[in-house]
Amino acid sequence: MNFEFPKSGPVDSKMFFLIAGPCVIENEEMPYSIAERLIDLCKQYDIPLVFKASYKKANRSRIDSFTGIGDIVGLRILKDIGQKFNLPVLTDIHTAEEAAVASEYVDILQIPAFLSRQTELLVAAAKTGKIINVKKGQFLSAASMKHAVDKIHDTGNNKVMLTERGTTFGYQDLVVDYRSIPEMQAMGVPVILDCTHSLQQPNQEKGVTGGKPEMIETIAKAGIAVGVDGIFIETHHDPANAKSDGANMLKLDLLDSLLGKLVKIKNAI
C-alpha cells in the first residue's frame, strides 16, 4: 500500500490526501473503472489516494432503496481493487459484528455519522487494529468527538481519523462549521472534510435525500484553505442515475478540474 496513517500537522506540512469513490458498489464493473480514473488523477497531482465504496447501505430512507449486490461479493471486490491497484481501501460498517468481517477485506473501517456515539461499534472496530475513520455526527459538536477518539485509543488502537460532514441546520439542511477542523485536529488526529455528504438535504418527503453538488467546489476550497488533512469526495460517472446519494455526488468528469484548483490553494498556503 502507498498510504500510511497520516499524522495531523501544520497546514503547510504536506499535501492533502483524497478519499474518493462511489457511494456504493452497484455492480462488478463500475468500481474498477472509477478506481482507475482516480489513480490517474492522483498520480497527475501527486495526491495520496484511498479508494472508498460501501459494500452495503444500511441507512436508507425507504425500504425499497438499493442496499448492495451482496455483502461478501462487495467486500471481495473491494479487496481485489486494493490488491490489483496497490491501493488502501475504505468501507463503512454499521454493527459490531460487521467489524471483524469487513476488516479481513479492507484497510480502513469507517463509522457512519449517525453511529459515531455507539460505544460497542467503536470498540469492535478499534480492536481489529485497522485505521478507524469516524464521521462526526450531524448532531454533535467538534469538542464532543473527543469521546469517540478516547474510546478507540482506550483499546490500544491509536490509528483514528475524524471526518467533518456538516451539522444539522433545521430539518432539511446541513452547514459546515470550519472551526470544527482545527478543533478536532487539536485532539492529535488527522481531520478529513467530507465535501459531498456535507451538502446533503436529508428528510425529504419523497424519501430520497437531496443535495447541492454545485457547491462541492466551494466546500472543498474552504477546507483546504483552513488546513484540513484530507478531502472526502463521493464520485460517479453518472450521478443522476446512481443507486445511492446521486443528488450530492460529484460527476467524475469534474474531478480533474477540482483537484487542480485544490492543489493550487494548498501550494499557496
N, C-alpha and C positions, 0 to 999 in steps of 0.2 A: 504494500500500500504506500502511496506517496503523500499521505496525510497523517501528521502526528497531532496528538492532542494539543490544541493551541493554548498558549498562555496569554492571558489578557495583559496588555501593556499600554504604553503611551500611544496616542493616536498616530504618531508618525513612525512607529517602530517597525511596521511590516505592512504587506498588502493584506487586504481583507480576504477572507475565504468565502466561497459560494456553496450553499446547499441548494440544489435545484433538481427538478424532475417533475413528473406528472403527479397529480393528486393521488391517483390510484392506478394500479395495473389493470388495464381494461382488456388486454388480450396479450398474446405471447410475442407479438412483433413490435408493438408500439414503444415499450420502454427501451429497447435496444437502439432504435433509431434516434430517440431523444438523447440517450446517453452518448451516442457517437457525436451528435452535434454539440452537446455541452463540452465534451472533451476537446473538440477542435477549437471552440471559442476560448476555453480556459487556457489552452496552450498558447493561443494567439496573444492573450493579455497577461499571461503568467499569473493566473489566479488559481490557488488550490481549490479543488473541486470535491464535493461529497455528493453522490447521487442519492436522491430521495424519491421514494414512492411508497404508498401504503399498500400492503398486501391484502388488506380488507378495510372497509369503512364501517365502523361500529356506531358512529354518531350521525344518524341521518334524520332529517325532519319527518320523512314519510316512510311507512313500512314497505312501500313498493319501490324505494330508491335502490339503485345499484350498490352492491356491497363488495363485489370482487369476483374473481374467477375460481376461487378455491384457495384456502389458506396455504396449504403446502405447495400447491402449484405456484402461487405468488411468491412465496418465500424462496423456492428453488430458482425462480427467475432472478430474484434479487441477488442471490448468492452467485449465480452464473455471471451476471453482469459485473459483480465485483471481481471475480476471478478472470474473466475474459479481458476486461479493460484495466485491471490492476487499480481499481477504484474503491475507496471506502464507501460503504452503503449504509443508509439510514432508513428505518421504518418506525412507525408508531405502534405502541401496544396499549391495550385497554384493561387488561386484568393481570393479576399477579401470575396466574397460570401461563399466560402468553409469554412472559419474560424469558423463562428458560428455553422455551421452544424457539422463539424468534432469535435469541442470542446465538443459536447454532448456525444461523444463516447470514446475519448482518453484523456490522461493526459498531453501529451507534443505535441505541434504543431511545425513542422519543416518547415523552409523556405528554399527551394532549392537554391543552389549556384547561378544559373542564375537569380534568383529573389531577391537577397539579397539587392538590392537598391530600390525595389519597395515600396515606402512610404505607399501607400494605403493598401497593403498587410500586411506590418509590423504592422501598426497601428491597422488594423482589428484583426489580430492575438493577439496582446497585449491586446486589450480590452476584450478578452474572459477571462482574468485572469489566463490563463494556463501558464505553463512553455513554453518559446519560445526558440527553438534551431535554430540559424541562421547559415547556412553554408557560409563560406567566398567564395565570387565569385572567380572563377578561374582567373579573370581579375583584381582583387583588391589587394591592399597591406593590410598587417595586420593593419596598422595605420588607414586606411580608414574605418575599421569596427566599429570604434568609433561612426560613424554617425548612423549606424544601431542600436547600443546599445542605443544611445541617443533618437532615435525615439520611441523605446519601453519604455524606462524609462519615457519619457515625458507623456505617457498615465497614469502613476502611477503604471505600472507593472514593478517590479524590478527583476522578475524571467526570466533572459535571459542567455543563454549559446551561445558560439561561437564554430564553428567547422572548423578546418583546413582540406581542402580536395585537396590540391595541387594547383599549379599555372600553367597556360598555358605556355608551352615551345615549341615554334614552332607551327605547325598546328595540330600535331597528338600525342602530348605527354604532360605529366604533371610532375612537380617536387615539392617536399616538401621542403620548406624553414623552417627549425626548429626554426629559430629566431622568426617566427610568434607566436609560442606558448607562450613564456614569454611576448612578446609584447602585445598580446591580454589579457593575464592574468593580466597585469598591469592596464587594464580597470576595474578591480574588478569583473570579471565574470569568471565562470568555462570555461575551454577550452578543447575541445574534438579533437582527431585525427581520421579522417576517413581513416582507413588503406586499404580500398578496392577501394573507388572511387578515391583516390589519385593515383591509379595505372591504371586508365583508359587510353585508347588510342583512343580519340574521332576522329570524322570526317573521318572515314574510307570510302573509295569509295563504298564498298558494302552496306553501310547504317546500319551496326551493329557495335557498339562500341567494340573495342578490350580492352585488358588488360594484366597485368603481375602478376597473382595471386601468382606466385612463390616468389615474393618479399614482400608479405604481412608480413611475419615474420620480415624481415629486417626493414620495415617501423615501425611496432609496437614496436619492441625492442628499436629503437632510440627514439620513442615518450615517452616511459616510462622512459628512461634514462634522457630525457630532463625535465620531470616532468609534463607531461600532466595530466589533471584531469580525463579524461575519454577516452575510446577507442571505436571506432565505427567499427563494422565488419559485413558486409552482408554475410550470410552463407546459404548453401543449401545442401540437401542430394546428389544432382546430378547436379552440376553447368553446366556441358556440355549440359544438356537438360533443363536448366532453361529458363523461358519465358522472362526474362529481366536481363541484366547485368551478365549473366553467365560467361563472359570472365574474370571478376575480382572478383567474389565471392569466399570465402573460402569453401572448402568441409567440411561439418560438422564434419566428422570423424577426421579432423586435428586440430580441435579447442582445444581439451583436452591438447595436447602436447604444443600448442602455449601458452595457458593460464598459464600452469605450468612454462614455461620459463619467461613469463612476471612477474609473481608473485615473482620469484626468483630475477629478476632485481630490482623490486620495493623494496623488503626487503633488498637488498644490498645497496641501496642508503642511 
